Amino acid sequence: MNRKLALTLVLILAGLGGLYLFSGSLIQESVVIADADMIASDPQRYQDRELRVRGFVKPGSIVRTANQASFVIEHNGKELPVFFTGRTQLPDTFADAAPVRADGHLENGQLVSTRVEAKCASKYDAEYAEGKAHPASISLEYNDYKKNKSP
C-alpha cells in the first residue's frame, strides 16, 4: 500500500511540475490599447509592453522600402513615428489620412510594428487629407476595440 501511495504522489507532483513549466507558454501577456497621443505623451510608461496604437496616418509621412515602411501616426496633435517590419503586407486601405491601428512595441520612442490595419479614409472625411480638419475633429468608432456587452 505504501508503494502505491508513493507512486501516486510522485505522479501527482510530476504532473503539477509539468503543468507549472508549460503554463508560461499558455498565458499571453495583455496588450495595451491606446491612442497615439497617449503613447507620444508618455513613452516611458509604455516601454516593454505590447501595444495596439490607434490614430491617423500623417499625410506625406509614408516611406516604403521593399516590404518595410515607416510612417507617422497622429492623434490630437501628437505624433508617434512607426517602423513597420513587413512580416505581413500593408492593407490596400493604408494611405495618407487613413484611420490606422498598428500593433508592436516601443524602441527609442518609435513604434516597431509587426501588424498594421487601416480603414478607408474616405469613409470618415476627406477634409483631413486636404488640411481642412484635424483628426481630433473626425469621429472614429472603435467598435472592434470595445468589448461586446450584449450577449
Number of C-alpha atoms within 10 A of each C-alpha: 6 7 8 9 10 11 12 12 12 12 12 12 12 12 12 11 12 11 11 11 10 10 11 10 8 7 8 8 9 9 13 14 16 15 20 26 20 18 24 20 12 11 17 12 10 17 15 10 14 17 23 21 26 25 27 28 29 23 18 12 17 16 11 12 8 6 12 16 17 19 20 23 30 26 22 15 10 16 20 25 19 26 21 23 16 16 11 12 14 17 12 10 15 18 22 19 30 27 27 22 23 24 21 22 22 22 13 9 17 18 28 20 24 17 18 19 17 21 18 15 21 14 9 17 18 15 15 22 20 11 11 10 13 17 25 14 11 14 9 12 9 8 8 7 9 8 7 8 5 4 3
